[in-house]
Amino acid sequence: MCLSVVLGLAATAAQAEQVKLGIAAEPYPPFTSPDASGNWQGWEIDFAKAVCEEAELDCVVTPVAWDGIIPALTSNKIDMIVGSMSITPERQQTIDFSDKYYNTPTIVIGAKDLEFEATPEGLSDKTLGVQVATIHQVYANKHFAPAGATIREYQTQDEANNDLAAGRLDAVQADSIALKAFLKTEAGQACCEEKGVVAADVEVLGPGVGIGLRKGDTELKEKLNAAIKEVRANGTYAEISKKYFDFDPWGN
């Protein structure tokens, strides 16, 4: 598998500052996933390319295991994280974030033959799958486990989805875009349906997704914030989003 793809080629090597752009090594469609040749693709890859070009950055996509991606940032192995990472108070104790670049609801999906809602009461006797080291793991352990749900943790969202399709889980929780993409697959259509949006908890779920940065990296943060604002204003963000979604992922 190709481990890096150079983005932001609009600027020459002499002009552009090279930065290592960390993404999760585990596929997370439709945001990031490798194609048959090992090249990374998806909405976040296209978004990152546009932002890097606008900021005149030579961004080298560097996959890192999700549960080690923040340590990779703080130890200078990568320079920023574009990995659907929600801005939360807990993470802000360790790293900084750019302005948000999308904000979509958190939902629960489950087996079609089970009737329940995405509430602590609805999940009280259910087995719920979540990806490890995510806001969804934190949320489920805070809101659903105390009410009696069994929380099962997975290294990747695909593994959780596959266990749900195989009948080894009753439900999974994740971002609505990722789970709705799964529901459109053959396996997802056969097994599962959306059960609802989870109740708000800004402290856990955050106000949206941002680019993760080292604390004190003010110059890079300013460049990225300006670039995010510009790709949103000039229509590039909408153009990219229309390739993947029938709605605006920017959110509230």
Secondary structure, DSSP 8 states (H G I E B T S, - for coil): ----EEE-TTS-TTTSEEEEEEEESS-BTTTBEE-TTS-EESHHHHHHHHHHHHTTEEEEEEEE-GGGHHHHHHTTS-SEE-SS-B--HHHHTT-EEEEEEE---EEEEEETT----SSTTTTTT-EEEEETTSHHHHHIIIIIGGGT-EEEEESSHHHHHHHHHTTS-SEEEEEHHHHHHHHTSHHHHHHEEEEEE----HHHH-S-EEEEE-TT-HHHHHHHHHHHHHHHHTSHHHHHHHTT-SS-TT--
